[in-house]
């Protein structure tokens, strides 16, 4: 979708939220009918950061980041048609919504699939989110198509070359852009992509320490490649001592089990570029 169309759609969501969410009670809350033999799936347009189910009469979980599943517990207080079992509150990165869960004994009346609509959202400034996933993906895509600025950070192994293309900094995050050239005709089936802090000197293995870092975003979820691969990963800003080194490691599935890693010096992190107008131009 073009950026202008996205902006128009987002503005419509905000305006409808402002008019419909000034106050809300059970009398005007959106209601979902549920049944103990039916799973109700609620899907948000962005990652869900928090879910609250007001009573223990309903079980729920979050199988993926933008989806939750709900189901009444069997035999709880001998549920009757029309009983309000619970209120579920869903908070994402930029909005929140609530639904009243109403019991029905007829399976055919139970809601199986529910998408959170624009007029069911209220804008929410989530203090735990300094950058939304949507914005993070947008920045990462702009970096992914930008020219490489680093020329001296590379590793060669197994007739492959892994190199650092760019390091950018925005807000609380570093964006690391790297690529792999595979000069063999053997496809690389990705098993793991790891980011970690390791000791520069690993002669004494017993004293060596490795700290795994969990990326906030991995832009490309491709699981294999033949000759060329490029990706952007996002990690939280940090500092680390000179005796540590930031390592991006990619390993292959067995039986071949090739592994290649790229070391990023702290000096490269210190020279991370800020986003500029050229990089952030709208297509």
Beta strands, then each sheet from edge to edge (+ up, - down):
strand 1: 31-34
strand 2: 40-43
strand 3: 48-53
strand 4: 58-64
strand 5: 67-72
strand 6: 84-92
strand 7: 95-103
strand 8: 113-115
strand 9: 122-123
strand 10: 154-157
strand 11: 160-170
strand 12: 173-182
strand 13: 188-199
strand 14: 210-213
strand 15: 217-218
strand 16: 224-225
strand 17: 228-236
strand 18: 244-252
strand 19: 259-264
strand 20: 273-274
sheet 1: 1+ 7+ 6- 3+
sheet 2: 1+ 7+ 9-
sheet 3: 4+ 5- 2+ 8+
sheet 4: 10+ 11- 12+ 17- 15+
sheet 5: 10+ 11- 20-
sheet 6: 14+ 13- 16+
sheet 7: 14+ 13- 18+ 19-
end
